Amino acid sequence: MKEIRYGDFVKEISVNHTEISYNQLAPKGGAKPPSRIKLSGLDIYRLVTPYVSVRFFEQVKALLPLALYLVLFQILMLRQGVEDATTISLGLFAVVVGLMLFMEGIKQGLMPFGEAIGNTLPKRVTLPVVLFIAFLLGIGVTFAEPAIGALKAAGALVKVEEAPYLYALLNEWSGVLVLVVGAGVGIAAILGTIRFIYGWSLKPYIYLTVIPTLLLTIYFMLDENLSLILGLAWDSGAVTTGPVTVPLVLSLGIGIASAAGKGNSSLSGFGIVTLASVFPILGVMLLGLYLSVSYSPAEIIASAQAVSTVITETQIYEQTPWNEIILGARAIIPLVIFLLIVMKLVLKEKIQNSGTITYGIVLSVVGMMVFNIGLSYGLSKLGEQSGSLIPSAFNTINSPFGEGVIEAIYPYIVGLMVAITFAWILGFGATLAEPALNALGATVENLTNGVFKKATLMYAVSLGVGFGIAIGIVKIIFNIPLANLLIPLYVVAIILTYFSTEEFVNIAWDSAGVTTGPITVPLVLAMGLGFGNALGVSDGFGILSMASISPIIAVLITGIYVKHRVRKIENNEIEE
């Protein structure tokens, strides 16, 4: 850092980060400040380029390996070219640009809002009002979550005759579905905030939420039509813990805990991601239960067929770039208005750094618009195409390009292993490259004083996700009921939770949240649904739920092993 004085000003130039700031000093003898420095277009370009390129390549590093892996696997292993390659390439570029703008906007605009409200709320209003605002924020951030668009878009791939309740939830009831998921996140925000304030253990929360969810899952699996909702319900928990929900709800909760004097615990930030995953699962299942009581499968099928024969602009959503832009604006702007109302009318606070926050909000809105276009025309399209072709490794399928049938490429067992290995590598590689996992690993190593190494956590989570996605593919191939896989795995997780210490329980149950980013979720969702359609399976959901529970088990086992090893070393030192 070099410091150069100009009269009453200090000009600080940071060579590495290309940042320039001016700090005014006390006037000296009435000296006049220097005139403003004028920058040419080339100067502005040189200043902005490093700032943009770092953020751009962050998203490229997350997306490019996945996209290349899918494309090369499709060409080399499945011997099929990429249909609409130009459109998909432009769509993927839009995803990168949109996420770059969106993530920067979140950091500069929405995150400061959450922190400011969280720090100020407890001082100005009563606890019930604080919790009500936390609930509304939970709903708002869910609508703004990028991956929610992928969940709603998946409705087009479901056939009403095969899964009437699933079809209804993803089409006519899609708005209500997102609202229910948001209400689940809102309830999680309330309970997480209370837990932050009082410093309660996460274990009772897990027992009191996961066990009833499993019991409801058993009830659903006994009903032929309701069982098809389970994949959507359990996957929706993974969709909610993305780049909007986690930072905003966390910043609000931790801000409230800090203001209440209870935010100094090293584990203050952990636990809320788990709750934000479980309550949406419960919400979707309860909505499905309401549907089953109110409408018969025959009524839903008849209604869907009537809509398909009378096409109007209000009944059928037409996918166009303009509609994706409108959806992007609808996702962010209501959330911003809500935060403004809380800040100005409830707290009556002046917004600090309003110029920077406005800049961040504009970036968020524009980023979400561009991301929505890229999601529809690039990421989801590539995932669905690859998913539709993977079964050709071991099975004869109808070509997704409308070119007749594609014969099985390999002998059945070999092709099966190729498909499962593909899924494992996809899960492992995508997770290991996830920036959020890298950050979590560094935090955990710091909080555990080096006992739980960053690399250990990263590999445990990545291995868990790899096996989870592979199990999800096996579930679709053999049409295994999702409950048959979920219930045993969650029972194992609950038993491991009982025997684990609080710090590892917090880390393990939150680790699933970092695996479900805005790139992984749409890709895996589209791939699973394309895979299921190619095999004639009505329910292609469930892969994300497997990718969520598997890392929890992996981290819990690793945590128990790490604790055992530390205890053994300590005992040996005492004996010596």
C-alpha positions as CSV (number, residue, x, y, z in Angstrom):
1,M,0.0,0.0,0.0
2,K,1.5,3.3,-1.0
3,E,0.3,6.6,0.5
4,I,0.6,9.9,-1.4
5,R,-0.5,13.2,0.1
6,Y,-2.3,15.8,-2.0
7,G,-2.9,18.9,0.3
8,D,-5.9,18.0,2.5
9,F,-6.4,14.5,1.0
10,V,-4.7,11.2,1.3
11,K,-4.8,9.1,-1.9
12,E,-4.5,5.4,-1.1
13,I,-3.6,3.1,-4.0
14,S,-3.8,-0.6,-3.7
15,V,-1.8,-2.2,-6.5
16,N,-3.1,-5.7,-6.0
17,H,-6.8,-4.9,-5.9
18,T,-6.8,-1.8,-8.1
19,E,-8.9,0.1,-5.6
20,I,-8.7,3.9,-5.1
21,S,-10.2,5.7,-2.1
22,Y,-9.9,9.3,-0.7
23,N,-10.0,10.1,3.0
24,Q,-10.4,13.8,3.7
25,L,-8.1,15.1,6.5
26,A,-8.7,18.1,8.7
27,P,-8.2,21.4,6.8
28,K,-4.7,22.9,7.1
29,G,-4.5,26.7,6.8
30,G,-7.5,26.9,4.5
31,A,-5.8,25.1,1.7
32,K,-8.1,24.3,-1.2
33,P,-8.7,20.7,-2.1
34,P,-7.3,19.6,-5.4
35,S,-9.4,19.4,-8.5
36,R,-11.0,16.0,-9.3
37,I,-8.9,13.5,-11.1
38,K,-10.3,12.9,-14.6
39,L,-10.2,9.3,-15.9
40,S,-10.2,8.4,-19.6
41,G,-12.1,5.5,-21.0
42,L,-8.9,3.4,-21.0
43,D,-8.2,4.3,-17.3
44,I,-11.7,3.2,-16.4
45,Y,-11.3,0.0,-18.4
46,R,-8.0,-0.8,-16.5
47,L,-9.6,-0.2,-13.2
48,V,-12.8,-2.2,-13.8
49,T,-11.3,-5.2,-15.7
50,P,-9.6,-6.8,-12.6
51,Y,-12.7,-6.3,-10.5
52,V,-15.0,-7.9,-13.1
53,S,-12.6,-10.7,-14.3
54,V,-12.1,-12.1,-10.8
55,R,-15.9,-12.4,-10.3
56,F,-16.5,-13.7,-13.8
57,F,-13.9,-16.4,-13.6
58,E,-15.2,-17.5,-10.2
59,Q,-18.5,-18.5,-11.9
60,V,-16.6,-19.9,-14.9
61,K,-14.6,-22.2,-12.6
62,A,-17.8,-23.5,-11.1
63,L,-19.7,-24.0,-14.4
64,L,-17.1,-24.8,-17.1
65,P,-15.9,-28.2,-15.6
66,L,-19.4,-29.5,-15.2
67,A,-20.5,-28.4,-18.7
68,L,-17.4,-29.8,-20.3
69,Y,-17.8,-33.1,-18.4
70,L,-21.4,-33.5,-19.6
71,V,-20.5,-32.6,-23.2
72,L,-17.5,-34.8,-23.4
73,F,-19.3,-37.7,-21.7
74,Q,-22.1,-37.3,-24.2
75,I,-19.8,-37.2,-27.2
76,L,-17.1,-39.8,-26.2
77,M,-19.1,-42.3,-24.0
78,L,-22.6,-42.0,-25.4
79,R,-21.5,-41.2,-29.0
80,Q,-24.1,-38.5,-29.4
81,G,-23.5,-34.9,-30.5
82,V,-24.9,-31.9,-28.6
83,E,-28.2,-30.7,-30.1
84,D,-28.7,-26.9,-30.2
85,A,-25.0,-26.5,-29.2
86,T,-25.0,-22.7,-30.1
87,T,-28.2,-22.0,-28.0
88,I,-26.8,-24.0,-25.1
89,S,-23.4,-22.3,-25.3
90,L,-25.0,-18.8,-25.2
91,G,-27.3,-19.9,-22.4
92,L,-24.3,-21.1,-20.3
93,F,-22.6,-17.8,-20.9
94,A,-25.7,-16.1,-19.7
95,V,-25.7,-18.2,-16.6
96,V,-22.1,-17.2,-15.8
97,V,-22.8,-13.5,-16.4
98,G,-26.1,-13.6,-14.6
99,L,-24.6,-15.3,-11.5
100,M,-21.6,-13.0,-11.5
101,L,-23.9,-9.9,-11.4
102,F,-26.3,-11.5,-9.0
103,M,-23.8,-12.7,-6.4
104,E,-22.0,-9.3,-6.5
105,G,-25.4,-7.6,-6.1
106,I,-26.3,-9.8,-3.1
107,K,-23.0,-9.0,-1.4
108,Q,-23.2,-5.2,-2.1
109,G,-26.9,-4.6,-1.8
110,L,-29.0,-7.3,0.0
111,M,-26.5,-8.6,2.6
112,P,-26.0,-5.1,4.1
113,F,-29.8,-4.8,4.4
114,G,-30.0,-8.1,6.3
115,E,-27.2,-7.2,8.6
116,A,-28.5,-3.7,9.3
117,I,-32.1,-5.0,10.0
118,G,-30.8,-7.8,12.2
119,N,-28.6,-5.5,14.3
120,T,-31.3,-2.8,14.7
121,L,-34.5,-4.9,15.1
122,P,-34.1,-6.1,18.7
123,K,-33.4,-2.6,19.9
124,R,-36.5,-1.1,18.3
125,V,-39.3,-3.7,18.4
126,T,-40.4,-6.6,20.6
127,L,-39.4,-10.2,20.0
128,P,-42.7,-11.3,18.4
129,V,-42.3,-8.5,15.8
130,V,-38.7,-9.6,15.2
131,L,-39.8,-13.1,14.6
132,F,-42.7,-12.1,12.3
133,I,-40.3,-10.1,10.1
134,A,-37.9,-13.0,10.1
135,F,-40.8,-15.2,8.9
136,L,-41.7,-12.8,6.1
137,L,-38.0,-12.5,5.1
138,G,-37.9,-16.3,4.8
139,I,-40.8,-16.3,2.3
140,G,-39.2,-13.4,0.3
141,V,-35.8,-14.9,-0.1
142,T,-37.4,-18.2,-1.3
143,F,-39.1,-16.4,-4.2
144,A,-35.7,-14.8,-5.0
145,E,-33.8,-18.1,-5.0
146,P,-32.4,-18.8,-8.5
147,A,-33.0,-22.6,-8.3
148,I,-36.7,-22.1,-7.5
149,G,-37.2,-21.3,-11.2
150,A,-35.7,-24.7,-12.1
151,L,-38.1,-26.4,-9.7
152,K,-41.2,-24.8,-11.4
153,A,-39.8,-25.4,-14.9
154,A,-39.6,-29.1,-14.1
155,G,-43.4,-29.2,-14.2
156,A,-43.3,-29.3,-18.0
157,L,-41.6,-32.7,-17.9
158,V,-44.2,-34.5,-15.7
159,K,-47.0,-36.4,-17.3
160,V,-50.4,-35.8,-15.6
161,E,-51.7,-39.4,-16.3
162,E,-48.7,-41.0,-14.5
163,A,-48.4,-38.6,-11.6
164,P,-51.5,-36.4,-11.2
165,Y,-50.7,-34.9,-7.8
166,L,-47.1,-34.2,-8.7
167,Y,-48.2,-32.6,-12.0
168,A,-50.8,-30.4,-10.2
169,L,-48.2,-29.2,-7.7
170,L,-45.7,-28.2,-10.4
171,N,-48.3,-26.6,-12.7
172,E,-51.6,-25.2,-11.5
173,W,-50.4,-25.1,-7.9
174,S,-46.8,-24.0,-8.6
175,G,-47.3,-20.5,-7.1
176,V,-48.8,-22.1,-3.9
177,L,-46.0,-24.6,-3.9
178,V,-43.3,-21.9,-3.8
179,L,-45.3,-20.0,-1.1
180,V,-45.4,-23.1,1.1
181,V,-41.7,-23.7,0.6
182,G,-41.1,-20.1,1.5
183,A,-43.3,-20.4,4.6
184,G,-41.1,-23.4,5.6
185,V,-38.0,-21.3,5.3
186,G,-39.8,-18.6,7.3
187,I,-40.6,-21.0,10.2
188,A,-36.9,-22.1,10.0
189,A,-35.8,-18.4,10.3
190,I,-38.0,-18.0,13.4
191,L,-36.7,-21.1,15.2
192,G,-33.1,-20.5,14.1
193,T,-33.3,-16.9,15.4
194,I,-34.7,-18.2,18.8
195,R,-32.0,-20.7,18.9
196,F,-29.3,-18.1,18.2
197,I,-30.7,-15.9,21.0
198,Y,-30.9,-18.6,23.7
199,G,-27.9,-20.7,22.5
200,W,-29.9,-23.9,22.3
201,S,-28.5,-27.2,21.1
202,L,-29.3,-28.3,17.5
203,K,-29.9,-31.9,18.4
204,P,-33.5,-31.5,19.8
205,Y,-34.4,-29.5,16.7
206,I,-33.3,-32.4,14.5
207,Y,-35.2,-35.0,16.5
208,L,-38.4,-32.9,16.6
209,T,-38.4,-32.1,12.9
210,V,-36.8,-35.0,11.1
211,I,-38.6,-37.8,12.9
212,P,-42.2,-36.4,12.1
213,T,-41.1,-35.8,8.5
214,L,-40.0,-39.4,8.3
215,L,-43.3,-40.6,9.8
216,L,-45.2,-38.6,7.2
217,T,-43.0,-40.0,4.5
218,I,-44.0,-43.6,5.6
219,Y,-47.7,-42.6,5.3
220,F,-47.1,-41.2,1.8
221,M,-45.3,-44.3,0.6
222,L,-48.4,-46.4,1.4
223,D,-50.4,-44.3,-1.1
224,E,-49.7,-44.9,-4.8
225,N,-50.3,-41.3,-5.9
226,L,-49.0,-39.5,-2.9
227,S,-45.7,-41.5,-3.0
228,L,-44.9,-39.8,-6.3
229,I,-44.8,-36.4,-4.4
230,L,-42.0,-37.6,-2.1
231,G,-39.2,-36.9,-4.5
232,L,-40.4,-33.3,-5.1
233,A,-40.9,-32.7,-1.4
234,W,-37.4,-33.9,-0.3
235,D,-35.7,-32.2,-3.3
236,S,-37.4,-28.9,-2.4
237,G,-35.4,-28.9,0.8
238,A,-32.2,-28.8,-1.1
239,V,-33.4,-26.1,-3.5
240,T,-34.1,-23.6,-0.7
241,T,-30.6,-23.5,0.8
242,G,-29.0,-21.4,-2.0
243,P,-27.1,-18.2,-2.4
244,V,-29.9,-15.9,-1.4
245,T,-31.6,-17.8,1.5
246,V,-28.5,-18.8,3.4
247,P,-26.6,-15.4,3.6
248,L,-29.7,-13.2,4.1
249,V,-31.4,-15.4,6.8
250,L,-28.1,-16.1,8.5
251,S,-27.1,-12.4,8.5
252,L,-30.5,-11.5,10.0
253,G,-30.3,-14.3,12.7
254,I,-26.7,-13.6,13.6
255,G,-27.3,-9.9,13.7
256,I,-30.2,-10.4,16.1
257,A,-28.2,-12.8,18.3
258,S,-25.3,-10.3,18.4
259,A,-27.6,-7.4,19.3
260,A,-29.1,-9.6,22.1
261,G,-25.6,-10.3,23.4
262,K,-25.7,-14.0,22.4
263,G,-23.9,-14.0,19.1
264,N,-20.4,-14.7,20.3
265,S,-20.5,-18.5,20.2
266,S,-18.3,-20.1,17.6
267,L,-21.3,-22.1,16.4
268,S,-23.7,-19.1,16.1
269,G,-24.0,-19.4,12.3
270,F,-24.6,-23.2,12.2
271,G,-28.0,-25.0,12.3
272,I,-30.3,-22.6,10.5
273,V,-29.5,-24.1,7.1
274,T,-30.7,-27.5,8.3
275,L,-34.0,-26.1,9.5
276,A,-34.4,-24.2,6.2
277,S,-34.1,-27.6,4.5
278,V,-36.5,-29.7,6.7
279,F,-39.5,-27.4,7.0
280,P,-40.0,-26.9,3.3
281,I,-40.1,-30.7,3.0
282,L,-42.8,-30.9,5.6
283,G,-44.7,-28.0,3.9
284,V,-44.7,-29.7,0.4
285,M,-46.0,-33.0,1.9
286,L,-48.8,-31.2,3.8
287,L,-49.8,-29.4,0.6
288,G,-49.8,-32.7,-1.2
289,L,-52.0,-34.1,1.6
290,Y,-54.4,-31.2,1.2
291,L,-54.6,-31.8,-2.6
292,S,-55.3,-35.6,-2.1
293,V,-58.2,-34.7,0.3
294,S,-59.6,-32.0,-2.0
295,Y,-59.2,-33.5,-5.4
296,S,-59.2,-37.0,-6.9
297,P,-56.6,-38.1,-9.5
298,A,-59.4,-38.3,-12.1
299,E,-60.4,-34.6,-11.4
300,I,-56.8,-33.4,-11.8
301,I,-56.3,-35.3,-15.1
302,A,-59.6,-34.0,-16.5
303,S,-58.7,-30.4,-15.5
304,A,-55.2,-30.7,-17.1
305,Q,-56.7,-32.1,-20.3
306,A,-59.3,-29.3,-20.5
307,V,-56.5,-26.7,-20.1
308,S,-54.5,-28.4,-22.9
309,T,-57.4,-28.2,-25.3
310,V,-58.3,-24.6,-24.7
311,I,-54.9,-22.7,-24.8
312,T,-55.1,-19.1,-23.6
313,E,-52.3,-16.7,-22.7
314,T,-53.3,-16.8,-19.0
315,Q,-53.5,-20.6,-18.8
316,I,-50.2,-21.6,-20.6
317,Y,-46.9,-20.1,-19.7
318,E,-44.9,-19.5,-22.9
319,Q,-41.1,-19.7,-22.4
320,T,-39.6,-16.6,-24.1
321,P,-36.6,-14.5,-23.1
322,W,-39.0,-11.6,-22.3
323,N,-41.0,-13.8,-19.9
324,E,-37.8,-15.0,-18.2
325,I,-36.8,-11.3,-17.7
326,I,-40.1,-10.5,-16.1
327,L,-39.8,-13.5,-13.8
328,G,-36.3,-12.4,-12.8
329,A,-37.6,-8.9,-11.8
330,R,-40.6,-10.4,-9.9
331,A,-38.2,-12.6,-7.9
332,I,-36.0,-9.7,-6.5
333,I,-38.0,-6.5,-6.6
334,P,-40.7,-7.6,-4.0
335,L,-37.9,-8.7,-1.6
336,V,-36.2,-5.3,-1.9
337,I,-39.5,-3.5,-1.3
338,F,-40.1,-5.6,1.8
339,L,-36.6,-4.8,3.1
340,L,-37.2,-1.1,2.4
341,I,-40.5,-1.1,4.2
342,V,-38.9,-2.7,7.3
343,M,-36.0,-0.3,7.3
344,K,-38.0,3.0,6.7
345,L,-41.4,2.3,8.3
346,V,-40.7,-0.2,11.1
347,L,-37.2,0.8,12.1
348,K,-37.3,4.4,10.8
349,E,-33.7,4.1,10.0
350,K,-31.7,6.0,7.4
351,I,-30.1,3.6,4.9
352,Q,-26.3,3.8,5.2
353,N,-24.3,3.8,2.0
354,S,-27.4,4.1,-0.1
355,G,-25.5,4.5,-3.3
356,T,-23.6,1.2,-2.9
357,I,-26.8,-0.6,-1.8
358,T,-28.7,0.8,-4.8
359,Y,-25.9,-0.4,-7.1
360,G,-26.1,-3.8,-5.5
361,I,-29.8,-4.1,-5.9
362,V,-29.6,-3.1,-9.6
363,L,-27.0,-5.8,-10.1
364,S,-29.1,-8.4,-8.3
365,V,-32.2,-7.7,-10.5
366,V,-30.2,-7.6,-13.8
367,G,-28.3,-10.7,-12.7
368,M,-31.4,-12.6,-11.9
369,M,-33.0,-11.7,-15.3
370,V,-29.9,-12.8,-17.2
371,F,-29.5,-16.0,-15.1
372,N,-33.2,-16.9,-15.8
373,I,-32.6,-16.7,-19.5
374,G,-29.4,-18.8,-19.2
375,L,-31.1,-21.4,-17.0
376,S,-33.9,-22.0,-19.5
377,Y,-31.9,-22.0,-22.7
378,G,-28.5,-23.4,-21.4
379,L,-28.2,-25.1,-18.1
380,S,-31.6,-26.9,-17.9
381,K,-31.4,-27.7,-21.6
382,L,-28.0,-29.3,-21.3
383,G,-28.9,-31.3,-18.1
384,E,-32.1,-32.6,-19.6
385,Q,-30.4,-33.6,-22.9
386,S,-27.6,-35.4,-21.1
387,G,-30.0,-37.1,-18.7
388,S,-32.2,-38.3,-21.6
389,L,-29.1,-39.9,-23.3
390,I,-27.4,-41.5,-20.3
391,P,-29.8,-44.5,-20.3
392,S,-28.6,-45.4,-23.8
393,A,-25.4,-46.7,-22.2
394,F,-27.4,-49.8,-21.0
395,N,-30.9,-49.6,-22.6
396,T,-32.6,-49.0,-25.9
397,I,-34.3,-45.6,-25.7
398,N,-36.3,-43.2,-27.9
399,S,-34.0,-40.4,-29.2
400,P,-34.7,-37.1,-27.5
401,F,-33.9,-35.5,-30.8
402,G,-36.8,-37.2,-32.6
403,E,-34.6,-39.5,-34.7
404,G,-36.1,-42.9,-33.9
405,V,-34.5,-45.1,-31.3
406,I,-31.0,-45.3,-29.9
407,E,-29.7,-48.8,-29.3
408,A,-27.9,-49.7,-26.1
409,I,-24.2,-48.8,-26.6
410,Y,-22.7,-51.3,-24.1
411,P,-23.7,-54.6,-22.6
412,Y,-26.2,-54.2,-19.8
413,I,-23.9,-54.5,-16.8
414,V,-21.1,-52.5,-18.4
415,G,-23.6,-49.7,-19.4
416,L,-25.1,-49.7,-15.9
417,M,-21.7,-49.2,-14.4
418,V,-20.9,-46.4,-16.9
419,A,-24.1,-44.6,-15.9
420,I,-23.5,-45.0,-12.2
421,T,-19.9,-44.0,-12.4
422,F,-20.9,-40.9,-14.5
423,A,-23.3,-39.9,-11.7
424,W,-20.6,-40.4,-8.9
425,I,-18.0,-38.4,-10.7
426,L,-20.5,-35.6,-11.5
427,G,-21.5,-35.3,-7.8
428,F,-17.9,-35.6,-6.4
429,G,-16.4,-33.1,-8.9
430,A,-19.2,-30.6,-8.7
431,T,-19.1,-30.5,-4.9
432,L,-15.3,-30.3,-4.6
433,A,-15.3,-27.3,-6.9
434,E,-18.1,-25.6,-4.9
435,P,-16.7,-22.2,-3.6
436,A,-19.1,-22.4,-0.6
437,L,-17.6,-25.8,0.5
438,N,-14.1,-24.3,0.4
439,A,-15.3,-21.4,2.6
440,L,-17.1,-23.8,5.0
441,G,-14.0,-26.0,5.2
442,A,-11.8,-23.1,6.2
443,T,-14.4,-21.9,8.8
444,V,-14.7,-25.4,10.4
445,E,-10.9,-25.9,10.6
446,N,-10.7,-22.5,12.4
447,L,-13.6,-23.2,14.8
448,T,-12.2,-26.7,15.7
449,N,-8.7,-25.4,16.2
450,G,-7.4,-27.6,13.4
451,V,-8.9,-30.8,14.7
452,F,-11.2,-31.1,11.7
453,K,-9.0,-30.2,8.7
454,K,-10.5,-28.3,5.8
455,A,-9.4,-31.0,3.3
456,T,-11.0,-33.7,5.5
457,L,-14.4,-31.9,5.5
458,M,-14.2,-31.2,1.7
459,Y,-13.5,-34.8,0.8
460,A,-16.1,-36.1,3.2
461,V,-18.8,-33.9,1.8
462,S,-17.8,-34.5,-1.8
463,L,-17.7,-38.3,-1.4
464,G,-21.1,-38.1,0.3
465,V,-22.6,-36.2,-2.6
466,G,-21.0,-38.4,-5.2
467,F,-22.5,-41.5,-3.6
468,G,-25.8,-39.7,-3.1
469,I,-26.2,-38.8,-6.7
470,A,-25.1,-42.3,-7.7
471,I,-27.8,-43.8,-5.4
472,G,-30.3,-41.4,-6.9
473,I,-29.5,-42.7,-10.4
474,V,-29.9,-46.3,-9.2
475,K,-33.3,-45.3,-7.6
476,I,-34.5,-44.0,-11.0
477,I,-33.0,-47.0,-13.1
478,F,-34.7,-49.6,-10.9
479,N,-37.7,-47.4,-10.0
480,I,-37.0,-47.9,-6.3
481,P,-39.5,-46.0,-4.0
482,L,-37.7,-43.0,-2.6
483,A,-38.9,-43.7,1.0
484,N,-37.2,-47.1,0.9
485,L,-33.9,-45.3,0.6
486,L,-34.6,-42.1,2.6
487,I,-35.9,-43.7,5.8
488,P,-33.0,-46.1,6.5
489,L,-30.4,-43.3,5.7
490,Y,-32.1,-40.7,7.9
491,V,-32.4,-43.3,10.7
492,V,-28.7,-43.9,10.4
493,A,-28.1,-40.1,10.5
494,I,-30.2,-39.7,13.6
495,I,-28.4,-42.5,15.4
496,L,-25.0,-40.9,14.5
497,T,-26.3,-37.5,15.6
498,Y,-27.0,-39.0,19.1
499,F,-23.5,-40.3,19.4
500,S,-21.8,-37.1,17.9
501,T,-20.8,-34.0,19.8
502,E,-22.6,-30.7,19.3
503,E,-20.0,-29.1,17.1
504,F,-19.9,-32.0,14.6
505,V,-23.7,-32.2,14.5
506,N,-23.9,-28.6,13.5
507,I,-21.2,-28.9,10.9
508,A,-22.6,-32.2,9.4
509,W,-26.3,-31.2,9.1
510,D,-25.4,-27.8,7.6
511,S,-22.8,-29.3,5.1
512,A,-25.6,-30.5,2.9
513,G,-26.6,-26.9,2.3
514,V,-23.4,-26.0,0.6
515,T,-23.8,-28.8,-2.0
516,T,-26.9,-27.3,-3.5
517,G,-25.8,-24.2,-5.4
518,P,-27.5,-22.4,-8.2
519,I,-25.6,-24.4,-10.8
520,T,-25.7,-27.9,-9.3
521,V,-29.5,-27.8,-8.5
522,P,-30.9,-27.0,-12.0
523,L,-28.4,-29.3,-13.6
524,V,-29.1,-32.3,-11.4
525,L,-32.9,-31.7,-11.4
526,A,-33.0,-31.5,-15.2
527,M,-30.7,-34.5,-15.6
528,G,-32.8,-36.6,-13.2
529,L,-36.1,-35.7,-14.9
530,G,-34.6,-36.3,-18.4
531,F,-33.2,-39.6,-17.2
532,G,-36.6,-40.7,-15.7
533,N,-38.5,-39.7,-18.9
534,A,-36.1,-41.7,-21.1
535,L,-36.7,-44.8,-19.0
536,G,-40.5,-44.2,-18.7
537,V,-40.3,-43.5,-15.0
538,S,-43.0,-41.0,-13.8
539,D,-40.9,-39.6,-11.0
540,G,-37.4,-38.4,-11.8
541,F,-37.1,-36.5,-8.5
542,G,-35.1,-37.7,-5.5
543,I,-31.5,-37.3,-6.6
544,L,-31.0,-34.0,-4.7
545,S,-32.5,-35.5,-1.6
546,M,-29.9,-38.4,-1.8
547,A,-27.2,-35.8,-2.4
548,S,-28.3,-34.0,0.8
549,I,-28.5,-36.9,3.3
550,S,-25.3,-38.7,2.1
551,P,-22.8,-35.9,3.0
552,I,-24.5,-35.6,6.4
553,I,-23.8,-39.2,7.2
554,A,-20.3,-38.9,5.7
555,V,-19.4,-35.9,7.9
556,L,-20.9,-37.4,11.1
557,I,-18.9,-40.6,10.6
558,T,-15.8,-38.5,9.9
559,G,-16.4,-36.4,13.0
560,I,-16.8,-39.5,15.2
561,Y,-13.5,-40.9,13.8
562,V,-11.7,-37.5,14.3
563,K,-12.9,-37.3,17.9
564,H,-11.8,-40.9,18.6
565,R,-8.4,-40.3,17.1
566,V,-7.9,-37.1,19.1
567,R,-8.9,-38.9,22.3
568,K,-6.5,-41.8,21.5
569,I,-3.6,-39.3,21.0
570,E,-4.4,-37.5,24.2
571,N,-4.5,-40.8,26.2
572,N,-1.2,-41.8,24.7
573,E,0.3,-38.5,25.8
574,I,-1.0,-38.9,29.3
575,E,0.4,-42.5,29.6
576,E,3.9,-41.2,28.4
